Amino acid sequence: MDRIRGEFIDIIEWTDDGRDTIVWRFPRYGNEIKMGARLVVRESQVAVFVNEGRLADVYEPGTYTLSTQNMPVLSTLKGWKHGFESPFKAEVYFVTTRQFTDFKWGTQNPVILRDAEFGMVRVRAFGTFAAQVVDAAALLRELVGTDPQFRTEEVGEHLRQLIVSKLGSALGAAGVPLLDLAARQDGIGQQLAKALTLELSATGIAIPRFYIENISVPPEVEAAIDTRSRMAITGNLDDYAKLQAADAIPLAAANPGTGGDAVGLGVGMALGQRIVQSTSGAAAAPAAQAPAQPASAPAPAPSDVPPPLPTAPRWFIAVGGQQQGPYDESALAGQVAAGNLTRTTLVWRSGQAAWQPADQVPELAPLLADVPPPLPPQG
């Protein structure tokens, strides 16, 4: 029946009923195409004739009558110039030239970058891209071969692997700081599109559009960025320590039996220091506004001059193998409430020869009064 039906078919065309077919071979019994058949090539298509394994002609969109005038290469091969009217054997491939926009890409493994501010950073990225056939003959020679229906899934994985291999070099060549990558995603995407199109030129495929939807960093880097942002908002380390202590107050209120008393002690000490500083400032203000003593007035005795105010010690603690601080005593109370400072946590301040567990430092005993020791080994 296919052979009989082929005798009446004189229109060669293809209407794509899917969205993922790149190349489709026209089915014809014995590949016998009659002289004078009509070839219909629609927009976003090209037709490629292959004769005896050799590419013969490429037709752009339009309607053609297959004759010696329209097929100069194939007519030379088949000897049509002598008026040969019988069917000839040839294969017709329709190639889609529209853009395929449903490709997705992503980094399965992180890409390591060198950043001037954060050092060695691992980043991940994902997005979408579009692919388009710009040279149908090269595509048939390099990728399709004799495949009767070449789909996007057959080339998609190859394109994704190529993108990941080019992503690291593109990000490194861009020289964009980590904090500015989000603002430069469009420019980096355009650079990658050009690089990928150049790499795929031999296969007849171009990458007209390339989008980076997101570039992410590991959680620890995100935490460092958040901490730096909060420090920039507060202005200095003292204010940042006070902010941490304030954040710990709700935690202590929610857990009164664990570290609430220690936090209350730390907050009380901080408030006491603030009252003393305010009182000292209020007492110093009238003295500054008092009229200057005459030159003949005797100088105050050394015993009447108060000594300078004591400087609160600055403590450093080790959390998760990382040094954190410096903290004053009020900030340490917040660390106790947050669970970062326990009896076994290593601490250090100026004057200590080495790091010591917190329960071996007498100055920290009031803060750790309500912190239970480690549980004994369980049977």
C-alpha positions as CSV (number, residue, x, y, z in Angstrom):
1,M,0.0,0.0,0.0
2,D,2.9,2.4,0.7
3,R,4.2,1.7,-2.8
4,I,0.8,2.3,-4.4
5,R,0.2,5.4,-2.3
6,G,3.7,6.8,-3.3
7,E,2.7,6.7,-7.0
8,F,0.1,9.4,-6.3
9,I,2.1,11.6,-3.9
10,D,3.5,14.6,-5.8
11,I,3.5,17.2,-2.9
12,I,6.5,17.1,-0.5
13,E,5.8,19.1,2.6
14,W,6.0,19.0,6.4
15,T,3.8,20.6,9.1
16,D,5.4,20.3,12.5
17,D,2.8,18.9,15.0
18,G,5.3,19.1,17.9
19,R,7.6,21.6,19.6
20,D,10.8,19.5,19.9
21,T,11.6,18.2,16.4
22,I,14.6,19.7,14.7
23,V,15.0,17.5,11.6
24,W,12.3,15.3,10.0
25,R,12.9,13.0,6.9
26,F,10.1,12.9,4.4
27,P,8.7,9.3,4.3
28,R,8.5,8.0,0.7
29,Y,8.5,4.3,-0.4
30,G,11.9,3.5,-1.8
31,N,12.8,7.2,-1.6
32,E,11.5,7.5,-5.2
33,I,10.5,11.1,-5.9
34,K,8.9,11.9,-9.2
35,M,10.1,14.4,-11.7
36,G,7.8,17.5,-11.5
37,A,6.7,16.9,-7.9
38,R,6.0,20.1,-5.9
39,L,8.1,20.9,-2.9
40,V,6.6,23.2,-0.2
41,V,9.0,24.8,2.3
42,R,7.3,26.9,4.9
43,E,8.7,29.8,7.0
44,S,11.1,28.6,9.7
45,Q,12.1,25.6,7.6
46,V,14.6,24.6,5.0
47,A,14.6,21.4,2.9
48,V,17.8,19.5,2.2
49,F,18.1,16.9,-0.6
50,V,20.5,14.0,-0.1
51,N,21.2,11.7,-3.1
52,E,23.0,8.4,-2.6
53,G,24.5,9.6,0.7
54,R,25.7,13.0,-0.8
55,L,24.1,16.3,0.0
56,A,22.7,17.7,-3.2
57,D,20.6,20.9,-2.7
58,V,19.2,23.1,0.1
59,Y,15.9,25.0,-0.4
60,E,14.8,28.1,1.4
61,P,11.1,28.8,2.2
62,G,8.9,28.8,-0.9
63,T,7.2,26.5,-3.3
64,Y,9.2,24.6,-6.0
65,T,8.6,22.3,-8.9
66,L,11.3,19.7,-9.0
67,S,12.9,20.0,-12.4
68,T,16.4,20.5,-13.8
69,Q,16.1,24.3,-13.4
70,N,15.4,24.1,-9.7
71,M,17.8,21.3,-8.9
72,P,21.1,22.0,-10.7
73,V,23.3,19.9,-8.5
74,L,21.0,16.9,-8.4
75,S,20.2,17.1,-12.1
76,T,23.9,16.9,-12.9
77,L,24.2,13.8,-10.7
78,K,21.1,12.1,-12.3
79,G,21.6,13.2,-15.9
80,W,18.3,15.0,-16.2
81,K,19.6,17.4,-18.8
82,H,18.8,14.6,-21.3
83,G,15.1,14.7,-20.4
84,F,15.0,11.7,-18.0
85,E,11.5,11.8,-16.6
86,S,11.3,8.7,-14.4
87,P,11.3,8.9,-10.6
88,F,14.7,9.3,-9.0
89,K,15.9,8.1,-5.6
90,A,16.6,10.8,-3.1
91,E,16.0,11.7,0.6
92,V,14.4,14.9,1.7
93,Y,15.1,16.3,5.2
94,F,13.1,19.2,6.6
95,V,15.1,21.3,9.1
96,T,13.5,23.6,11.5
97,T,15.2,27.0,11.7
98,R,13.1,28.6,14.4
99,Q,14.4,29.2,17.9
100,F,14.0,26.4,20.5
101,T,13.5,28.2,23.8
102,D,12.8,25.4,26.2
103,F,16.4,24.5,27.0
104,K,17.4,24.6,30.7
105,W,20.8,24.4,32.2
106,G,22.4,24.3,35.6
107,T,25.6,23.5,37.4
108,Q,25.5,20.0,38.9
109,N,28.8,20.7,40.7
110,P,29.8,24.1,42.0
111,V,32.2,26.3,40.1
112,I,35.2,27.7,42.1
113,L,36.0,31.4,41.6
114,R,38.6,33.6,43.1
115,D,37.1,36.7,44.6
116,A,39.1,39.7,45.8
117,E,36.9,40.2,48.9
118,F,35.9,36.7,49.9
119,G,38.8,34.7,48.5
120,M,38.0,31.2,47.0
121,V,34.2,30.9,46.6
122,R,32.1,28.1,45.3
123,V,29.1,29.3,43.2
124,R,26.2,27.5,41.5
125,A,24.1,28.9,38.7
126,F,21.1,27.9,36.6
127,G,19.0,29.4,33.8
128,T,17.6,28.9,30.3
129,F,18.9,29.4,26.7
130,A,17.6,29.2,23.1
131,A,19.2,27.2,20.3
132,Q,18.7,27.7,16.5
133,V,19.9,26.0,13.4
134,V,21.8,28.4,11.1
135,D,23.5,25.9,8.8
136,A,21.2,22.9,7.9
137,A,23.9,21.2,5.8
138,A,26.5,21.3,8.6
139,L,23.9,20.0,11.1
140,L,23.1,17.0,8.9
141,R,26.8,16.2,8.4
142,E,27.9,16.6,12.0
143,L,25.0,15.5,14.2
144,V,21.9,14.2,12.4
145,G,23.4,11.7,9.9
146,T,20.5,9.4,8.8
147,D,18.3,9.9,11.8
148,P,14.7,10.2,10.5
149,Q,13.5,12.4,13.4
150,F,16.1,14.4,15.3
151,R,14.7,15.9,18.5
152,T,15.9,18.5,20.9
153,E,16.6,15.9,23.6
154,E,19.3,14.4,21.5
155,V,21.3,17.5,21.5
156,G,20.2,19.1,24.7
157,E,22.6,17.2,27.0
158,H,25.5,18.1,24.8
159,L,24.7,21.8,24.9
160,R,24.3,21.7,28.7
161,Q,27.7,20.1,29.2
162,L,29.2,22.6,26.9
163,I,27.6,25.5,28.8
164,V,28.9,24.2,32.2
165,S,32.4,23.9,30.7
166,K,32.4,27.5,29.5
167,L,30.7,29.0,32.6
168,G,33.7,29.0,34.9
169,S,36.0,30.6,32.3
170,A,33.3,33.2,31.4
171,L,32.8,34.2,35.1
172,G,36.5,34.4,35.7
173,A,37.2,36.4,32.5
174,A,34.4,38.9,33.5
175,G,36.4,39.9,36.6
176,V,33.1,40.9,38.4
177,P,33.2,40.9,42.2
178,L,30.9,38.4,43.9
179,L,28.6,41.0,45.3
180,D,28.1,42.6,41.8
181,L,27.3,39.3,39.9
182,A,23.6,39.9,40.2
183,A,23.9,43.3,38.5
184,R,26.0,41.9,35.7
185,Q,24.1,38.7,34.8
186,D,22.8,40.0,31.5
187,G,26.3,41.0,30.3
188,I,27.8,37.7,31.3
189,G,24.9,35.9,29.5
190,Q,25.6,37.7,26.3
191,Q,29.3,36.8,26.5
192,L,28.4,33.2,27.0
193,A,26.0,33.2,24.1
194,K,28.8,34.5,21.8
195,A,31.3,32.0,23.1
196,L,28.9,29.1,22.7
197,T,27.8,30.1,19.2
198,L,31.5,30.2,18.1
199,E,32.1,26.8,19.7
200,L,29.1,25.3,17.9
201,S,29.6,26.9,14.5
202,A,30.9,23.6,13.0
203,T,27.6,21.9,13.9
204,G,25.4,24.6,12.4
205,I,23.8,25.5,15.7
206,A,23.8,29.0,17.3
207,I,22.8,30.2,20.8
208,P,21.0,33.5,20.1
209,R,19.8,34.0,23.7
210,F,21.3,32.9,27.0
211,Y,19.8,33.8,30.4
212,I,21.3,33.4,33.9
213,E,18.3,33.3,36.3
214,N,20.3,32.9,39.5
215,I,23.9,32.7,40.9
216,S,24.0,31.3,44.4
217,V,26.8,30.8,47.0
218,P,27.1,28.3,49.9
219,P,25.2,29.0,53.1
220,E,28.3,30.0,55.0
221,V,29.1,32.7,52.5
222,E,25.5,33.9,52.6
223,A,25.8,34.1,56.4
224,A,29.1,36.1,56.2
225,I,27.4,38.5,53.8
226,D,24.5,38.9,56.1
227,T,26.8,39.5,59.1
228,R,28.8,42.1,57.1
229,S,25.6,43.9,56.1
230,R,24.4,44.1,59.7
231,M,27.8,45.4,60.8
232,A,27.7,48.0,58.1
233,I,24.2,49.1,59.4
234,T,25.2,49.3,63.1
235,G,28.4,51.1,62.3
236,N,31.0,49.5,64.6
237,L,31.8,46.4,66.6
238,D,30.5,47.7,69.9
239,D,27.1,48.5,68.4
240,Y,27.1,45.1,66.7
241,A,27.8,43.3,70.0
242,K,24.9,45.3,71.6
243,L,22.7,44.2,68.7
244,Q,23.6,40.6,69.3
245,A,22.7,40.9,72.9
246,A,19.4,42.5,72.1
247,D,18.7,39.7,69.7
248,A,19.4,37.2,72.5
249,I,16.8,38.7,74.8
250,P,13.7,37.1,73.1
251,L,15.5,33.8,73.1
252,A,16.2,34.1,76.8
253,A,12.6,35.0,77.5
254,A,11.4,32.0,75.6
255,N,13.8,29.7,77.5
256,P,13.8,31.0,81.1
257,G,15.3,27.8,82.5
258,T,18.4,27.6,80.4
259,G,20.1,31.0,80.0
260,G,17.6,33.6,80.9
261,D,19.2,34.5,84.3
262,A,22.6,34.8,82.7
263,V,21.2,37.0,80.0
264,G,19.4,39.1,82.6
265,L,22.7,39.5,84.5
266,G,24.5,40.5,81.3
267,V,21.8,43.0,80.3
268,G,21.8,44.4,83.9
269,M,25.6,44.9,83.7
270,A,25.3,46.6,80.4
271,L,22.6,48.9,81.7
272,G,24.7,49.7,84.8
273,Q,27.6,50.6,82.6
274,R,25.4,52.8,80.5
275,I,24.1,54.6,83.7
276,V,27.6,55.1,85.0
277,Q,28.7,56.5,81.7
278,S,25.6,58.8,81.5
279,T,26.2,60.0,85.1
280,S,29.8,60.6,84.4
281,G,28.9,62.6,81.3
282,A,26.3,64.6,83.2
283,A,28.8,65.4,85.9
284,A,31.4,66.4,83.4
285,A,29.1,68.7,81.5
286,P,28.7,71.3,84.3
287,A,32.3,71.2,85.0
288,A,33.1,72.0,81.4
289,Q,30.6,74.9,81.5
290,A,32.1,76.4,84.7
291,P,34.2,79.5,84.3
292,A,37.9,79.0,84.1
293,Q,39.8,79.3,87.4
294,P,42.1,82.3,87.7
295,A,45.8,81.7,87.0
296,S,46.6,82.2,90.7
297,A,44.3,79.3,91.8
298,P,46.3,76.4,93.1
299,A,46.3,73.2,91.1
300,P,44.2,70.3,92.5
301,A,46.1,67.8,94.6
302,P,46.9,64.5,92.8
303,S,44.7,62.6,95.3
304,D,41.6,64.7,94.1
305,V,42.0,63.7,90.5
306,P,40.0,60.5,89.7
307,P,41.8,57.7,87.8
308,P,40.7,56.9,84.2
309,L,37.6,54.7,83.8
310,P,38.4,51.0,83.5
311,T,38.3,49.5,80.1
312,A,35.9,46.5,79.7
313,P,37.8,43.4,78.6
314,R,37.3,42.1,75.0
315,W,36.6,38.4,74.7
316,F,37.0,36.1,71.8
317,I,35.3,32.7,71.5
318,A,35.7,29.7,69.3
319,V,32.5,28.5,67.6
320,G,32.6,25.6,65.1
321,G,36.4,25.9,64.8
322,Q,36.1,29.6,63.9
323,Q,37.2,32.6,65.9
324,Q,34.4,35.1,66.7
325,G,34.5,38.4,68.6
326,P,35.5,40.6,70.2
327,Y,32.6,40.7,72.7
328,D,32.1,42.6,75.9
329,E,30.5,40.9,78.9
330,S,27.0,42.0,77.8
331,A,27.5,40.4,74.4
332,L,28.9,37.3,76.0
333,A,25.6,37.0,77.9
334,G,23.9,37.0,74.6
335,Q,26.2,34.2,73.3
336,V,25.3,32.1,76.4
337,A,21.6,32.5,75.6
338,A,22.2,31.6,72.0
339,G,24.0,28.4,73.0
340,N,27.3,29.5,71.4
341,L,29.1,30.0,74.7
342,T,29.1,26.9,77.0
343,R,31.3,25.7,79.8
344,T,33.6,23.9,77.3
345,T,33.8,26.7,74.8
346,L,37.4,28.0,74.3
347,V,37.8,31.7,75.2
348,W,40.6,34.2,75.1
349,R,41.3,37.8,76.0
350,S,44.3,40.0,76.1
351,G,46.6,38.9,78.9
352,Q,45.9,35.1,78.5
353,A,48.8,32.9,77.5
354,A,46.5,30.5,75.5
355,W,42.9,29.7,74.8
356,Q,41.1,28.2,77.9
357,P,37.7,26.6,78.5
358,A,35.1,29.1,79.7
359,D,34.6,27.3,83.0
360,Q,38.3,27.7,83.9
361,V,38.1,31.5,83.6
362,P,37.0,33.0,87.0
363,E,35.7,36.2,85.3
364,L,33.1,34.2,83.4
365,A,31.8,32.2,86.3
366,P,28.7,34.6,86.9
367,L,27.7,34.1,83.2
368,L,27.9,30.3,83.4
369,A,26.3,29.9,86.8
370,D,23.0,28.5,85.3
371,V,24.6,26.7,82.4
372,P,24.6,22.9,83.1
373,P,27.8,20.9,82.7
374,P,28.0,18.3,79.8
375,L,25.9,15.2,80.4
376,P,27.8,12.2,81.7
377,P,28.3,9.2,79.4
378,Q,25.1,7.2,79.0
379,G,25.0,3.5,79.7
